[in-house]
Amino acid sequence: MKLESDHQLHNNYKNQQNHEGKIIFLWQLMILVSFIALWEISSKMYWVNPLLFSSPSEISSMLLKMFSDGSITTHIQVTLLETVLGFLIGTIAGNIFAVILWSSLRLSRILDPYLVILNAMPKVALAPIIIMAIGPGYVSIIAMGAIISAIITTLVVYTAFRDVDSNYEKVLKSFGANRRQIFREAVFPAALPSVISIMKVTIGLSWVGVIVGEFLTSKEGLGYLIIHGFKVFDFPLVISSLVMIAICAAIMYKIVEYVEKWLFKISN
């Protein structure tokens, strides 16, 4: 009887969560549709300057034309590849460095002020230096996305490792666990939510790094299209490129959400 009651409570909880998820999605969809409708009306009624802000109908027509003739496909592929590589390299490097800092208390104390100062610096200001050091091209653009992601990831993940309840470590040490076992069995699982959460943030930061890099050195990519659009006063091209960046970033965000659910599922 108790098992049936627990099973019923679990089903009720899942149904409630699914219902709440549908309500949230509906509100998100309503906000998006309302924004697009207001944008279109504002442009047609000249509440905003249609030359600068264009309109959803004009941008849709432009994107359909650019996809049909293939003129935007290469730019999307280039920027996506650079962003994904920058995001992955930065995330992996940041997590590895956070583990190194956690494993050595002395090293973390030595490097802590430098990491704080480096995080406070505007990373995009390093772009010209990185491009000059590495050279113009894909590698320097990917490095921009990776460096921005790695710095934030290191700080947040290391803080999450450090803030794990010390009682977990004490209990495992009482059973003879070594440093590696403590990290694998207690520290990393407890900090996993923070590890996933910072990935959602670094997606946007990787896009910032890559787009800034394309502003400065690239002849391909969505960042290049934005700069080219400004140079020739083709503002619909600028807005269209921004729309594609938003769509690609949203897709990457949803992928990270699925990875989050998968990691929590296997960790439980």
Contacts in CASP RR format, 6 or more apart in sequence:
PFRMAT RR
TARGET T0000
AUTHOR 0000-0000-0000
METHOD contacts of the structure
MODEL  1
MKLESDHQLHNNYKNQQNHEGKIIFLWQLMILVSFIALWEISSKMYWVNP
LLFSSPSEISSMLLKMFSDGSITTHIQVTLLETVLGFLIGTIAGNIFAVI
LWSSLRLSRILDPYLVILNAMPKVALAPIIIMAIGPGYVSIIAMGAIISA
IITTLVVYTAFRDVDSNYEKVLKSFGANRRQIFREAVFPAALPSVISIMK
VTIGLSWVGVIVGEFLTSKEGLGYLIIHGFKVFDFPLVISSLVMIAICAA
IMYKIVEYVEKWLFKISN
36 56 0 8 1.000
39 53 0 8 1.000
39 55 0 8 1.000
39 56 0 8 1.000
40 55 0 8 1.000
40 56 0 8 1.000
40 57 0 8 1.000
41 47 0 8 1.000
42 48 0 8 1.000
42 53 0 8 1.000
43 50 0 8 1.000
43 53 0 8 1.000
43 54 0 8 1.000
43 55 0 8 1.000
43 58 0 8 1.000
44 50 0 8 1.000
44 55 0 8 1.000
50 58 0 8 1.000
51 235 0 8 1.000
52 235 0 8 1.000
53 235 0 8 1.000
53 239 0 8 1.000
54 235 0 8 1.000
54 236 0 8 1.000
54 239 0 8 1.000
54 240 0 8 1.000
58 236 0 8 1.000
59 236 0 8 1.000
59 239 0 8 1.000
59 240 0 8 1.000
59 243 0 8 1.000
62 236 0 8 1.000
62 237 0 8 1.000
62 240 0 8 1.000
63 72 0 8 1.000
63 240 0 8 1.000
63 243 0 8 1.000
63 244 0 8 1.000
66 72 0 8 1.000
66 240 0 8 1.000
67 73 0 8 1.000
72 225 0 8 1.000
72 240 0 8 1.000
72 244 0 8 1.000
74 220 0 8 1.000
74 221 0 8 1.000
75 220 0 8 1.000
75 221 0 8 1.000
75 222 0 8 1.000
75 223 0 8 1.000
75 224 0 8 1.000
75 225 0 8 1.000
75 241 0 8 1.000
76 221 0 8 1.000
76 222 0 8 1.000
76 244 0 8 1.000
76 248 0 8 1.000
78 138 0 8 1.000
78 218 0 8 1.000
78 220 0 8 1.000
78 221 0 8 1.000
79 210 0 8 1.000
79 211 0 8 1.000
79 214 0 8 1.000
79 221 0 8 1.000
79 222 0 8 1.000
79 223 0 8 1.000
79 245 0 8 1.000
79 248 0 8 1.000
80 248 0 8 1.000
82 138 0 8 1.000
82 141 0 8 1.000
82 142 0 8 1.000
82 145 0 8 1.000
82 210 0 8 1.000
82 214 0 8 1.000
83 145 0 8 1.000
83 206 0 8 1.000
83 207 0 8 1.000
83 210 0 8 1.000
83 248 0 8 1.000
83 252 0 8 1.000
84 252 0 8 1.000
85 142 0 8 1.000
85 146 0 8 1.000
86 142 0 8 1.000
86 143 0 8 1.000
86 145 0 8 1.000
86 146 0 8 1.000
86 149 0 8 1.000
86 206 0 8 1.000
86 210 0 8 1.000
87 145 0 8 1.000
87 146 0 8 1.000
87 149 0 8 1.000
87 202 0 8 1.000
87 203 0 8 1.000
87 206 0 8 1.000
87 252 0 8 1.000
89 142 0 8 1.000
89 146 0 8 1.000
89 149 0 8 1.000
89 150 0 8 1.000
90 145 0 8 1.000
90 146 0 8 1.000
90 147 0 8 1.000
90 149 0 8 1.000
90 150 0 8 1.000
90 153 0 8 1.000
90 202 0 8 1.000
90 206 0 8 1.000
91 149 0 8 1.000
91 150 0 8 1.000
91 153 0 8 1.000
91 199 0 8 1.000
91 202 0 8 1.000
93 146 0 8 1.000
93 150 0 8 1.000
93 153 0 8 1.000
93 154 0 8 1.000
94 149 0 8 1.000
94 150 0 8 1.000
94 151 0 8 1.000
94 153 0 8 1.000
94 154 0 8 1.000
94 157 0 8 1.000
95 153 0 8 1.000
95 154 0 8 1.000
95 157 0 8 1.000
95 195 0 8 1.000
97 150 0 8 1.000
97 154 0 8 1.000
97 158 0 8 1.000
98 153 0 8 1.000
98 154 0 8 1.000
98 157 0 8 1.000
98 158 0 8 1.000
98 161 0 8 1.000
99 161 0 8 1.000
99 183 0 8 1.000
100 107 0 8 1.000
101 107 0 8 1.000
101 108 0 8 1.000
101 111 0 8 1.000
101 154 0 8 1.000
101 158 0 8 1.000
101 161 0 8 1.000
102 108 0 8 1.000
102 158 0 8 1.000
102 161 0 8 1.000
102 162 0 8 1.000
102 183 0 8 1.000
102 187 0 8 1.000
103 179 0 8 1.000
103 183 0 8 1.000
108 158 0 8 1.000
108 162 0 8 1.000
115 151 0 8 1.000
115 154 0 8 1.000
115 155 0 8 1.000
116 155 0 8 1.000
118 151 0 8 1.000
119 151 0 8 1.000
119 152 0 8 1.000
119 155 0 8 1.000
123 144 0 8 1.000
123 147 0 8 1.000
123 148 0 8 1.000
123 151 0 8 1.000
123 209 0 8 1.000
124 144 0 8 1.000
124 148 0 8 1.000
124 208 0 8 1.000
124 209 0 8 1.000
124 212 0 8 1.000
126 144 0 8 1.000
126 147 0 8 1.000
127 144 0 8 1.000
127 209 0 8 1.000
127 212 0 8 1.000
127 213 0 8 1.000
127 216 0 8 1.000
128 216 0 8 1.000
130 140 0 8 1.000
130 143 0 8 1.000
130 144 0 8 1.000
130 147 0 8 1.000
131 137 0 8 1.000
131 140 0 8 1.000
131 213 0 8 1.000
131 216 0 8 1.000
131 217 0 8 1.000
133 140 0 8 1.000
134 140 0 8 1.000
134 143 0 8 1.000
135 217 0 8 1.000
136 216 0 8 1.000
136 217 0 8 1.000
137 217 0 8 1.000
137 218 0 8 1.000
140 213 0 8 1.000
140 217 0 8 1.000
141 209 0 8 1.000
141 210 0 8 1.000
141 213 0 8 1.000
141 214 0 8 1.000
141 217 0 8 1.000
141 218 0 8 1.000
142 210 0 8 1.000
144 209 0 8 1.000
144 210 0 8 1.000
144 212 0 8 1.000
144 213 0 8 1.000
145 205 0 8 1.000
145 206 0 8 1.000
145 208 0 8 1.000
145 209 0 8 1.000
145 210 0 8 1.000
146 206 0 8 1.000
148 202 0 8 1.000
148 205 0 8 1.000
148 206 0 8 1.000
148 208 0 8 1.000
148 209 0 8 1.000
149 202 0 8 1.000
149 205 0 8 1.000
149 206 0 8 1.000
152 198 0 8 1.000
152 201 0 8 1.000
152 202 0 8 1.000
152 205 0 8 1.000
153 198 0 8 1.000
153 199 0 8 1.000
153 202 0 8 1.000
156 194 0 8 1.000
156 197 0 8 1.000
156 198 0 8 1.000
156 201 0 8 1.000
157 191 0 8 1.000
157 194 0 8 1.000
157 195 0 8 1.000
157 198 0 8 1.000
159 194 0 8 1.000
160 191 0 8 1.000
160 194 0 8 1.000
160 195 0 8 1.000
161 183 0 8 1.000
161 187 0 8 1.000
161 188 0 8 1.000
161 191 0 8 1.000
163 191 0 8 1.000
164 186 0 8 1.000
164 187 0 8 1.000
164 190 0 8 1.000
164 191 0 8 1.000
165 190 0 8 1.000
168 182 0 8 1.000
168 186 0 8 1.000
168 187 0 8 1.000
168 190 0 8 1.000
169 182 0 8 1.000
169 186 0 8 1.000
169 187 0 8 1.000
172 181 0 8 1.000
172 182 0 8 1.000
172 185 0 8 1.000
172 186 0 8 1.000
173 182 0 8 1.000
177 185 0 8 1.000
188 195 0 8 1.000
189 267 0 8 1.000
192 263 0 8 1.000
192 264 0 8 1.000
192 267 0 8 1.000
196 256 0 8 1.000
196 259 0 8 1.000
196 260 0 8 1.000
196 263 0 8 1.000
196 264 0 8 1.000
199 256 0 8 1.000
199 259 0 8 1.000
199 260 0 8 1.000
200 253 0 8 1.000
200 256 0 8 1.000
200 257 0 8 1.000
203 249 0 8 1.000
203 252 0 8 1.000
203 253 0 8 1.000
203 256 0 8 1.000
204 249 0 8 1.000
207 245 0 8 1.000
207 248 0 8 1.000
207 249 0 8 1.000
211 222 0 8 1.000
211 223 0 8 1.000
211 226 0 8 1.000
211 245 0 8 1.000
213 223 0 8 1.000
214 220 0 8 1.000
214 221 0 8 1.000
214 222 0 8 1.000
214 223 0 8 1.000
214 224 0 8 1.000
214 227 0 8 1.000
215 223 0 8 1.000
215 224 0 8 1.000
215 226 0 8 1.000
215 227 0 8 1.000
218 224 0 8 1.000
222 241 0 8 1.000
222 244 0 8 1.000
222 245 0 8 1.000
223 241 0 8 1.000
225 237 0 8 1.000
225 238 0 8 1.000
225 240 0 8 1.000
225 241 0 8 1.000
226 237 0 8 1.000
226 238 0 8 1.000
226 241 0 8 1.000
226 242 0 8 1.000
228 234 0 8 1.000
228 237 0 8 1.000
229 235 0 8 1.000
229 237 0 8 1.000
229 238 0 8 1.000
230 238 0 8 1.000
END
